[in-house]
Amino acid sequence: MPLYRLLVSLFALWVVVRLVIARDWTALSQRLARSPADPAPHIWLHAASNGELASARPLVDALRAARPDLPLLVTCNSATGVALAQRWGMAARLAPLDLSWVVRRMHRDWNVRAHIAMESELWPNRVLSCPGPVMVMGGRLSAPTARTWGLFGGLLKRVLGRLALVSPQDEGSATRYAAAGLPKAAQGPLVDLKALYTATPRHDPELSAGFDRMATWLAASTHDGEEETVLDAHRMALMHEPDLKLILAPRHPRRGDEIEALITARGLGCARRSRSEPPGDAPVYLVDTLGDMDLIYPLAGRVFIGGTLTDRGGHTPYEPAAHGAALIHGPDVANFRAPFARLDAAGAASAITDSHELAAALVRLKSPEAQRSQADAARAALKPEADAKALVAAIARHLPHAPPS
């Protein structure tokens, strides 16, 4: 573990220096587990960001209902994830640095009785020093990640040996967990947390008034190199559907200025959410803000899933499907290979490779009937195989006994 200790210490130093320079004392306090704590017994639940947390909402709700005596402490790596958990009425904070003394303070001050990590969030010190059972839901262990763990000698085997339950995301992850040393007794059923996602839309009447859902499409979580394709397709589609509006939501909002330049270079008007500009009659509404996907998904009847025209592996199809949208995607779906395969096999999504094919898909899905038909097919194809209550029952077997009523 010496190499891991060195690397995590260097990472911690970088985080601390960055927060000191930014004078973000609240974030610094939370990263060091120093801010006010609640000494009542807690389950510590960690998710990387608001996307992973939103997907786990059914599991979170079922767990809170099953064990009201063990409130959840939620940590995330992003402020938007923390804000989401707080909107759900839970204690939430930024995740502590994985330094042994910081993690021990977290366990002590919050009286942690169990730790649940979502997907690939396995942090050695959190696992090894937890005073109670540690579980992983929707665990993801890719081949490259498994090779990276190999740089740390037997650390992964030691961490896996401490886990009480792992429900892998897919067969590949299950195989790699077992090969890396996960005890057979800890091997749980497959569960893709993102498949459990349920739409909980936020409504902004003023914003909604600016969009006709059937005449609006959303390019969700786009990456560098995809916006050009999206905008060129929009210009072509406008020739067939003059009132068509595009909501463009880049994965990284800091690219807002760069993307606005691409929009104006194509002669298109643009309103930006980061400047609180109303959409008005602008053909493009640029959502260059964080944490607004549950606000804008309901506004569009057609959704292009970003990351699928790059080498990023694509983003989740579950969220737009849950909001009842017709789905369009590119060829790179490595991150969600199985669900996209189900969609394509059922004819429940439109696969495209360039701006011409994207424009053609938009035109093909112009009518409300076409949008509803493909949206219904997508929901059916992505119907979850796991049940949140069954997962909670598996988790509950490892939790401390509830006090007598």
Secondary structure, DSSP 8 states (H G I E B T S, - for coil): -HHHHHHHHHHHHHHHHHHHHHT-HHHHHHHTT-S----S-EEEEEESSHHHHHHTHHHHHHHHHH-TTS-EEEEESSHHHHHHHHHTT-EEEE---S-HHHHHHHHHHTTEEEEEEETT---HHHHHT-SS-EEEEEE---HHHHHHHGGGTTHHHHHHTT-SEEEESSHHHHHHHHHHT--GGGB-----GGGG--------HHHHTT--GGGEEEEEEE-TTTHHHHHHHHHHHHTT-TT-EEEEEESSGGGHHHHHHHHHHTT--EEEGGGT---TT-SEEE--SSS-HHHHGGG-SEEEETTSSSSS----SHHHHHTT-EEEE-S--GGGHHHHHHHHHTT-EEE-SSHHHHHHHHHHT-SHHHHHHHHHHHHHHT--SS-HHHHHHHHHTTS------
